Amino acid sequence: LPQMGVKTAFRASATSPGDQAPAAPRRWVQAAAVQTLQGRSLAWLVRDGRAERRSVQTGTRQGSEIEIVGGLSPGDRVIMTPPSELSEGTRVQEKQ
């Protein structure tokens, strides 16, 4: 579908002096990629060339990005601007 992009950013969390190990990377997406439906936060992913809706837990918002604290795994490809007509299983083509 036109106007869809896929991007997930991973940022390292800051650590304080004396911390034993660095914190896990933080996952960030464009806030437009997260939709709210009946009080739940949802993101659309691309899996095997098709759209898949996933429940996510959000954290901090910074500007146009929002932190995803749960529901995504490394390597998940998030649809950044999902069109309103997108539905589960719709064939999608990723922009490179």
MODELLER restraints for C-alpha pairs under 7 A, 6 or more apart:
rsr = mdl.restraints
at = mdl.atoms
rsr.add(forms.Gaussian(group=physical.xy_distance, feature=features.Distance(at['CA:1:A'], at['CA:92:A']), mean=5.99, stdev=0.5))
rsr.add(forms.Gaussian(group=physical.xy_distance, feature=features.Distance(at['CA:1:A'], at['CA:93:A']), mean=6.67, stdev=0.5))
rsr.add(forms.Gaussian(group=physical.xy_distance, feature=features.Distance(at['CA:3:A'], at['CA:81:A']), mean=6.77, stdev=0.5))
rsr.add(forms.Gaussian(group=physical.xy_distance, feature=features.Distance(at['CA:4:A'], at['CA:79:A']), mean=6.11, stdev=0.5))
rsr.add(forms.Gaussian(group=physical.xy_distance, feature=features.Distance(at['CA:4:A'], at['CA:80:A']), mean=6.23, stdev=0.5))
rsr.add(forms.Gaussian(group=physical.xy_distance, feature=features.Distance(at['CA:4:A'], at['CA:81:A']), mean=5.34, stdev=0.5))
rsr.add(forms.Gaussian(group=physical.xy_distance, feature=features.Distance(at['CA:4:A'], at['CA:82:A']), mean=6.17, stdev=0.5))
rsr.add(forms.Gaussian(group=physical.xy_distance, feature=features.Distance(at['CA:5:A'], at['CA:79:A']), mean=5.58, stdev=0.5))
rsr.add(forms.Gaussian(group=physical.xy_distance, feature=features.Distance(at['CA:5:A'], at['CA:80:A']), mean=5.22, stdev=0.5))
rsr.add(forms.Gaussian(group=physical.xy_distance, feature=features.Distance(at['CA:5:A'], at['CA:81:A']), mean=6.61, stdev=0.5))
rsr.add(forms.Gaussian(group=physical.xy_distance, feature=features.Distance(at['CA:5:A'], at['CA:94:A']), mean=6.51, stdev=0.5))
rsr.add(forms.Gaussian(group=physical.xy_distance, feature=features.Distance(at['CA:5:A'], at['CA:95:A']), mean=5.74, stdev=0.5))
rsr.add(forms.Gaussian(group=physical.xy_distance, feature=features.Distance(at['CA:6:A'], at['CA:77:A']), mean=5.76, stdev=0.5))
rsr.add(forms.Gaussian(group=physical.xy_distance, feature=features.Distance(at['CA:6:A'], at['CA:78:A']), mean=5.14, stdev=0.5))
rsr.add(forms.Gaussian(group=physical.xy_distance, feature=features.Distance(at['CA:6:A'], at['CA:79:A']), mean=4.69, stdev=0.5))
rsr.add(forms.Gaussian(group=physical.xy_distance, feature=features.Distance(at['CA:6:A'], at['CA:80:A']), mean=5.50, stdev=0.5))
rsr.add(forms.Gaussian(group=physical.xy_distance, feature=features.Distance(at['CA:6:A'], at['CA:94:A']), mean=6.71, stdev=0.5))
rsr.add(forms.Gaussian(group=physical.xy_distance, feature=features.Distance(at['CA:7:A'], at['CA:77:A']), mean=6.32, stdev=0.5))
rsr.add(forms.Gaussian(group=physical.xy_distance, feature=features.Distance(at['CA:7:A'], at['CA:78:A']), mean=5.91, stdev=0.5))
rsr.add(forms.Gaussian(group=physical.xy_distance, feature=features.Distance(at['CA:7:A'], at['CA:80:A']), mean=6.62, stdev=0.5))
rsr.add(forms.Gaussian(group=physical.xy_distance, feature=features.Distance(at['CA:8:A'], at['CA:27:A']), mean=6.89, stdev=0.5))
rsr.add(forms.Gaussian(group=physical.xy_distance, feature=features.Distance(at['CA:8:A'], at['CA:28:A']), mean=6.16, stdev=0.5))
rsr.add(forms.Gaussian(group=physical.xy_distance, feature=features.Distance(at['CA:8:A'], at['CA:29:A']), mean=5.48, stdev=0.5))
rsr.add(forms.Gaussian(group=physical.xy_distance, feature=features.Distance(at['CA:8:A'], at['CA:77:A']), mean=6.67, stdev=0.5))
rsr.add(forms.Gaussian(group=physical.xy_distance, feature=features.Distance(at['CA:8:A'], at['CA:78:A']), mean=6.43, stdev=0.5))
rsr.add(forms.Gaussian(group=physical.xy_distance, feature=features.Distance(at['CA:9:A'], at['CA:27:A']), mean=5.77, stdev=0.5))
rsr.add(forms.Gaussian(group=physical.xy_distance, feature=features.Distance(at['CA:9:A'], at['CA:28:A']), mean=5.13, stdev=0.5))
rsr.add(forms.Gaussian(group=physical.xy_distance, feature=features.Distance(at['CA:9:A'], at['CA:29:A']), mean=6.40, stdev=0.5))
rsr.add(forms.Gaussian(group=physical.xy_distance, feature=features.Distance(at['CA:10:A'], at['CA:25:A']), mean=5.70, stdev=0.5))
rsr.add(forms.Gaussian(group=physical.xy_distance, feature=features.Distance(at['CA:10:A'], at['CA:26:A']), mean=5.36, stdev=0.5))
rsr.add(forms.Gaussian(group=physical.xy_distance, feature=features.Distance(at['CA:10:A'], at['CA:27:A']), mean=4.68, stdev=0.5))
rsr.add(forms.Gaussian(group=physical.xy_distance, feature=features.Distance(at['CA:10:A'], at['CA:28:A']), mean=6.26, stdev=0.5))
rsr.add(forms.Gaussian(group=physical.xy_distance, feature=features.Distance(at['CA:11:A'], at['CA:25:A']), mean=5.09, stdev=0.5))
rsr.add(forms.Gaussian(group=physical.xy_distance, feature=features.Distance(at['CA:11:A'], at['CA:26:A']), mean=4.93, stdev=0.5))
rsr.add(forms.Gaussian(group=physical.xy_distance, feature=features.Distance(at['CA:11:A'], at['CA:27:A']), mean=6.48, stdev=0.5))
rsr.add(forms.Gaussian(group=physical.xy_distance, feature=features.Distance(at['CA:12:A'], at['CA:24:A']), mean=6.55, stdev=0.5))
rsr.add(forms.Gaussian(group=physical.xy_distance, feature=features.Distance(at['CA:12:A'], at['CA:25:A']), mean=4.21, stdev=0.5))
rsr.add(forms.Gaussian(group=physical.xy_distance, feature=features.Distance(at['CA:12:A'], at['CA:26:A']), mean=5.91, stdev=0.5))
rsr.add(forms.Gaussian(group=physical.xy_distance, feature=features.Distance(at['CA:13:A'], at['CA:23:A']), mean=5.57, stdev=0.5))
rsr.add(forms.Gaussian(group=physical.xy_distance, feature=features.Distance(at['CA:13:A'], at['CA:24:A']), mean=6.65, stdev=0.5))
rsr.add(forms.Gaussian(group=physical.xy_distance, feature=features.Distance(at['CA:13:A'], at['CA:25:A']), mean=5.88, stdev=0.5))
rsr.add(forms.Gaussian(group=physical.xy_distance, feature=features.Distance(at['CA:13:A'], at['CA:26:A']), mean=6.33, stdev=0.5))
rsr.add(forms.Gaussian(group=physical.xy_distance, feature=features.Distance(at['CA:15:A'], at['CA:22:A']), mean=5.95, stdev=0.5))
rsr.add(forms.Gaussian(group=physical.xy_distance, feature=features.Distance(at['CA:15:A'], at['CA:23:A']), mean=6.67, stdev=0.5))
rsr.add(forms.Gaussian(group=physical.xy_distance, feature=features.Distance(at['CA:26:A'], at['CA:67:A']), mean=6.95, stdev=0.5))
rsr.add(forms.Gaussian(group=physical.xy_distance, feature=features.Distance(at['CA:27:A'], at['CA:67:A']), mean=5.66, stdev=0.5))
rsr.add(forms.Gaussian(group=physical.xy_distance, feature=features.Distance(at['CA:27:A'], at['CA:68:A']), mean=5.35, stdev=0.5))
rsr.add(forms.Gaussian(group=physical.xy_distance, feature=features.Distance(at['CA:27:A'], at['CA:69:A']), mean=6.98, stdev=0.5))
rsr.add(forms.Gaussian(group=physical.xy_distance, feature=features.Distance(at['CA:28:A'], at['CA:65:A']), mean=6.28, stdev=0.5))
rsr.add(forms.Gaussian(group=physical.xy_distance, feature=features.Distance(at['CA:28:A'], at['CA:66:A']), mean=5.55, stdev=0.5))
rsr.add(forms.Gaussian(group=physical.xy_distance, feature=features.Distance(at['CA:28:A'], at['CA:67:A']), mean=4.45, stdev=0.5))
rsr.add(forms.Gaussian(group=physical.xy_distance, feature=features.Distance(at['CA:28:A'], at['CA:68:A']), mean=5.85, stdev=0.5))
rsr.add(forms.Gaussian(group=physical.xy_distance, feature=features.Distance(at['CA:29:A'], at['CA:65:A']), mean=5.47, stdev=0.5))
rsr.add(forms.Gaussian(group=physical.xy_distance, feature=features.Distance(at['CA:29:A'], at['CA:66:A']), mean=5.65, stdev=0.5))
rsr.add(forms.Gaussian(group=physical.xy_distance, feature=features.Distance(at['CA:29:A'], at['CA:67:A']), mean=6.60, stdev=0.5))
rsr.add(forms.Gaussian(group=physical.xy_distance, feature=features.Distance(at['CA:30:A'], at['CA:64:A']), mean=5.86, stdev=0.5))
rsr.add(forms.Gaussian(group=physical.xy_distance, feature=features.Distance(at['CA:30:A'], at['CA:65:A']), mean=4.36, stdev=0.5))
rsr.add(forms.Gaussian(group=physical.xy_distance, feature=features.Distance(at['CA:30:A'], at['CA:66:A']), mean=6.18, stdev=0.5))
rsr.add(forms.Gaussian(group=physical.xy_distance, feature=features.Distance(at['CA:30:A'], at['CA:80:A']), mean=6.23, stdev=0.5))
rsr.add(forms.Gaussian(group=physical.xy_distance, feature=features.Distance(at['CA:31:A'], at['CA:64:A']), mean=5.66, stdev=0.5))
rsr.add(forms.Gaussian(group=physical.xy_distance, feature=features.Distance(at['CA:31:A'], at['CA:65:A']), mean=4.85, stdev=0.5))
rsr.add(forms.Gaussian(group=physical.xy_distance, feature=features.Distance(at['CA:31:A'], at['CA:66:A']), mean=5.14, stdev=0.5))
rsr.add(forms.Gaussian(group=physical.xy_distance, feature=features.Distance(at['CA:32:A'], at['CA:80:A']), mean=6.48, stdev=0.5))
rsr.add(forms.Gaussian(group=physical.xy_distance, feature=features.Distance(at['CA:32:A'], at['CA:81:A']), mean=5.91, stdev=0.5))
rsr.add(forms.Gaussian(group=physical.xy_distance, feature=features.Distance(at['CA:33:A'], at['CA:43:A']), mean=5.98, stdev=0.5))
rsr.add(forms.Gaussian(group=physical.xy_distance, feature=features.Distance(at['CA:33:A'], at['CA:79:A']), mean=6.25, stdev=0.5))
rsr.add(forms.Gaussian(group=physical.xy_distance, feature=features.Distance(at['CA:33:A'], at['CA:80:A']), mean=4.45, stdev=0.5))
rsr.add(forms.Gaussian(group=physical.xy_distance, feature=features.Distance(at['CA:33:A'], at['CA:81:A']), mean=5.41, stdev=0.5))
rsr.add(forms.Gaussian(group=physical.xy_distance, feature=features.Distance(at['CA:33:A'], at['CA:82:A']), mean=6.56, stdev=0.5))
rsr.add(forms.Gaussian(group=physical.xy_distance, feature=features.Distance(at['CA:34:A'], at['CA:41:A']), mean=6.29, stdev=0.5))
rsr.add(forms.Gaussian(group=physical.xy_distance, feature=features.Distance(at['CA:34:A'], at['CA:42:A']), mean=5.49, stdev=0.5))
rsr.add(forms.Gaussian(group=physical.xy_distance, feature=features.Distance(at['CA:34:A'], at['CA:43:A']), mean=4.90, stdev=0.5))
rsr.add(forms.Gaussian(group=physical.xy_distance, feature=features.Distance(at['CA:35:A'], at['CA:41:A']), mean=5.65, stdev=0.5))
rsr.add(forms.Gaussian(group=physical.xy_distance, feature=features.Distance(at['CA:35:A'], at['CA:42:A']), mean=5.11, stdev=0.5))
rsr.add(forms.Gaussian(group=physical.xy_distance, feature=features.Distance(at['CA:35:A'], at['CA:43:A']), mean=6.32, stdev=0.5))
rsr.add(forms.Gaussian(group=physical.xy_distance, feature=features.Distance(at['CA:36:A'], at['CA:42:A']), mean=6.04, stdev=0.5))
rsr.add(forms.Gaussian(group=physical.xy_distance, feature=features.Distance(at['CA:40:A'], at['CA:55:A']), mean=6.97, stdev=0.5))
rsr.add(forms.Gaussian(group=physical.xy_distance, feature=features.Distance(at['CA:41:A'], at['CA:55:A']), mean=5.89, stdev=0.5))
rsr.add(forms.Gaussian(group=physical.xy_distance, feature=features.Distance(at['CA:41:A'], at['CA:56:A']), mean=5.54, stdev=0.5))
rsr.add(forms.Gaussian(group=physical.xy_distance, feature=features.Distance(at['CA:41:A'], at['CA:57:A']), mean=6.45, stdev=0.5))
rsr.add(forms.Gaussian(group=physical.xy_distance, feature=features.Distance(at['CA:42:A'], at['CA:53:A']), mean=6.64, stdev=0.5))
rsr.add(forms.Gaussian(group=physical.xy_distance, feature=features.Distance(at['CA:42:A'], at['CA:54:A']), mean=5.53, stdev=0.5))
rsr.add(forms.Gaussian(group=physical.xy_distance, feature=features.Distance(at['CA:42:A'], at['CA:55:A']), mean=4.51, stdev=0.5))
rsr.add(forms.Gaussian(group=physical.xy_distance, feature=features.Distance(at['CA:42:A'], at['CA:56:A']), mean=5.50, stdev=0.5))
rsr.add(forms.Gaussian(group=physical.xy_distance, feature=features.Distance(at['CA:43:A'], at['CA:53:A']), mean=5.86, stdev=0.5))
rsr.add(forms.Gaussian(group=physical.xy_distance, feature=features.Distance(at['CA:43:A'], at['CA:54:A']), mean=5.35, stdev=0.5))
rsr.add(forms.Gaussian(group=physical.xy_distance, feature=features.Distance(at['CA:43:A'], at['CA:55:A']), mean=6.45, stdev=0.5))
rsr.add(forms.Gaussian(group=physical.xy_distance, feature=features.Distance(at['CA:43:A'], at['CA:56:A']), mean=6.61, stdev=0.5))
rsr.add(forms.Gaussian(group=physical.xy_distance, feature=features.Distance(at['CA:43:A'], at['CA:78:A']), mean=6.90, stdev=0.5))
rsr.add(forms.Gaussian(group=physical.xy_distance, feature=features.Distance(at['CA:44:A'], at['CA:51:A']), mean=6.34, stdev=0.5))
rsr.add(forms.Gaussian(group=physical.xy_distance, feature=features.Distance(at['CA:44:A'], at['CA:52:A']), mean=5.56, stdev=0.5))
rsr.add(forms.Gaussian(group=physical.xy_distance, feature=features.Distance(at['CA:44:A'], at['CA:53:A']), mean=4.54, stdev=0.5))
rsr.add(forms.Gaussian(group=physical.xy_distance, feature=features.Distance(at['CA:44:A'], at['CA:54:A']), mean=6.11, stdev=0.5))
rsr.add(forms.Gaussian(group=physical.xy_distance, feature=features.Distance(at['CA:44:A'], at['CA:78:A']), mean=5.82, stdev=0.5))
rsr.add(forms.Gaussian(group=physical.xy_distance, feature=features.Distance(at['CA:44:A'], at['CA:79:A']), mean=5.46, stdev=0.5))
rsr.add(forms.Gaussian(group=physical.xy_distance, feature=features.Distance(at['CA:44:A'], at['CA:82:A']), mean=6.97, stdev=0.5))
rsr.add(forms.Gaussian(group=physical.xy_distance, feature=features.Distance(at['CA:45:A'], at['CA:51:A']), mean=5.70, stdev=0.5))
rsr.add(forms.Gaussian(group=physical.xy_distance, feature=features.Distance(at['CA:45:A'], at['CA:52:A']), mean=5.10, stdev=0.5))
rsr.add(forms.Gaussian(group=physical.xy_distance, feature=features.Distance(at['CA:45:A'], at['CA:53:A']), mean=6.25, stdev=0.5))
rsr.add(forms.Gaussian(group=physical.xy_distance, feature=features.Distance(at['CA:45:A'], at['CA:76:A']), mean=6.81, stdev=0.5))
rsr.add(forms.Gaussian(group=physical.xy_distance, feature=features.Distance(at['CA:45:A'], at['CA:77:A']), mean=5.41, stdev=0.5))
rsr.add(forms.Gaussian(group=physical.xy_distance, feature=features.Distance(at['CA:45:A'], at['CA:78:A']), mean=4.40, stdev=0.5))
rsr.add(forms.Gaussian(group=physical.xy_distance, feature=features.Distance(at['CA:45:A'], at['CA:79:A']), mean=5.59, stdev=0.5))
rsr.add(forms.Gaussian(group=physical.xy_distance, feature=features.Distance(at['CA:46:A'], at['CA:52:A']), mean=6.15, stdev=0.5))
rsr.add(forms.Gaussian(group=physical.xy_distance, feature=features.Distance(at['CA:46:A'], at['CA:77:A']), mean=5.55, stdev=0.5))
rsr.add(forms.Gaussian(group=physical.xy_distance, feature=features.Distance(at['CA:46:A'], at['CA:78:A']), mean=6.43, stdev=0.5))
rsr.add(forms.Gaussian(group=physical.xy_distance, feature=features.Distance(at['CA:46:A'], at['CA:79:A']), mean=6.88, stdev=0.5))
rsr.add(forms.Gaussian(group=physical.xy_distance, feature=features.Distance(at['CA:49:A'], at['CA:91:A']), mean=5.78, stdev=0.5))
rsr.add(forms.Gaussian(group=physical.xy_distance, feature=features.Distance(at['CA:49:A'], at['CA:92:A']), mean=5.57, stdev=0.5))
rsr.add(forms.Gaussian(group=physical.xy_distance, feature=features.Distance(at['CA:49:A'], at['CA:93:A']), mean=6.56, stdev=0.5))
rsr.add(forms.Gaussian(group=physical.xy_distance, feature=features.Distance(at['CA:50:A'], at['CA:89:A']), mean=5.14, stdev=0.5))
rsr.add(forms.Gaussian(group=physical.xy_distance, feature=features.Distance(at['CA:50:A'], at['CA:90:A']), mean=5.31, stdev=0.5))
rsr.add(forms.Gaussian(group=physical.xy_distance, feature=features.Distance(at['CA:50:A'], at['CA:91:A']), mean=4.33, stdev=0.5))
rsr.add(forms.Gaussian(group=physical.xy_distance, feature=features.Distance(at['CA:50:A'], at['CA:92:A']), mean=5.35, stdev=0.5))
rsr.add(forms.Gaussian(group=physical.xy_distance, feature=features.Distance(at['CA:51:A'], at['CA:87:A']), mean=7.00, stdev=0.5))
rsr.add(forms.Gaussian(group=physical.xy_distance, feature=features.Distance(at['CA:51:A'], at['CA:88:A']), mean=5.52, stdev=0.5))
rsr.add(forms.Gaussian(group=physical.xy_distance, feature=features.Distance(at['CA:51:A'], at['CA:89:A']), mean=5.05, stdev=0.5))
rsr.add(forms.Gaussian(group=physical.xy_distance, feature=features.Distance(at['CA:51:A'], at['CA:90:A']), mean=5.28, stdev=0.5))
rsr.add(forms.Gaussian(group=physical.xy_distance, feature=features.Distance(at['CA:51:A'], at['CA:91:A']), mean=6.40, stdev=0.5))
rsr.add(forms.Gaussian(group=physical.xy_distance, feature=features.Distance(at['CA:51:A'], at['CA:92:A']), mean=6.43, stdev=0.5))
rsr.add(forms.Gaussian(group=physical.xy_distance, feature=features.Distance(at['CA:52:A'], at['CA:88:A']), mean=5.32, stdev=0.5))
rsr.add(forms.Gaussian(group=physical.xy_distance, feature=features.Distance(at['CA:52:A'], at['CA:89:A']), mean=6.21, stdev=0.5))
rsr.add(forms.Gaussian(group=physical.xy_distance, feature=features.Distance(at['CA:53:A'], at['CA:88:A']), mean=6.31, stdev=0.5))
rsr.add(forms.Gaussian(group=physical.xy_distance, feature=features.Distance(at['CA:55:A'], at['CA:71:A']), mean=6.12, stdev=0.5))
rsr.add(forms.Gaussian(group=physical.xy_distance, feature=features.Distance(at['CA:56:A'], at['CA:68:A']), mean=6.79, stdev=0.5))
rsr.add(forms.Gaussian(group=physical.xy_distance, feature=features.Distance(at['CA:56:A'], at['CA:70:A']), mean=5.55, stdev=0.5))
rsr.add(forms.Gaussian(group=physical.xy_distance, feature=features.Distance(at['CA:56:A'], at['CA:71:A']), mean=4.36, stdev=0.5))
rsr.add(forms.Gaussian(group=physical.xy_distance, feature=features.Distance(at['CA:56:A'], at['CA:72:A']), mean=6.87, stdev=0.5))
rsr.add(forms.Gaussian(group=physical.xy_distance, feature=features.Distance(at['CA:57:A'], at['CA:68:A']), mean=5.88, stdev=0.5))
rsr.add(forms.Gaussian(group=physical.xy_distance, feature=features.Distance(at['CA:57:A'], at['CA:69:A']), mean=5.50, stdev=0.5))
rsr.add(forms.Gaussian(group=physical.xy_distance, feature=features.Distance(at['CA:57:A'], at['CA:70:A']), mean=4.79, stdev=0.5))
rsr.add(forms.Gaussian(group=physical.xy_distance, feature=features.Distance(at['CA:57:A'], at['CA:71:A']), mean=6.24, stdev=0.5))
rsr.add(forms.Gaussian(group=physical.xy_distance, feature=features.Distance(at['CA:58:A'], at['CA:66:A']), mean=6.91, stdev=0.5))
rsr.add(forms.Gaussian(group=physical.xy_distance, feature=features.Distance(at['CA:58:A'], at['CA:67:A']), mean=5.66, stdev=0.5))
rsr.add(forms.Gaussian(group=physical.xy_distance, feature=features.Distance(at['CA:58:A'], at['CA:68:A']), mean=4.56, stdev=0.5))
rsr.add(forms.Gaussian(group=physical.xy_distance, feature=features.Distance(at['CA:58:A'], at['CA:69:A']), mean=5.47, stdev=0.5))
rsr.add(forms.Gaussian(group=physical.xy_distance, feature=features.Distance(at['CA:59:A'], at['CA:66:A']), mean=6.78, stdev=0.5))
rsr.add(forms.Gaussian(group=physical.xy_distance, feature=features.Distance(at['CA:59:A'], at['CA:67:A']), mean=4.98, stdev=0.5))
rsr.add(forms.Gaussian(group=physical.xy_distance, feature=features.Distance(at['CA:59:A'], at['CA:68:A']), mean=5.95, stdev=0.5))
rsr.add(forms.Gaussian(group=physical.xy_distance, feature=features.Distance(at['CA:59:A'], at['CA:69:A']), mean=5.91, stdev=0.5))
rsr.add(forms.Gaussian(group=physical.xy_distance, feature=features.Distance(at['CA:60:A'], at['CA:66:A']), mean=5.94, stdev=0.5))
rsr.add(forms.Gaussian(group=physical.xy_distance, feature=features.Distance(at['CA:60:A'], at['CA:67:A']), mean=5.35, stdev=0.5))
rsr.add(forms.Gaussian(group=physical.xy_distance, feature=features.Distance(at['CA:61:A'], at['CA:67:A']), mean=6.18, stdev=0.5))
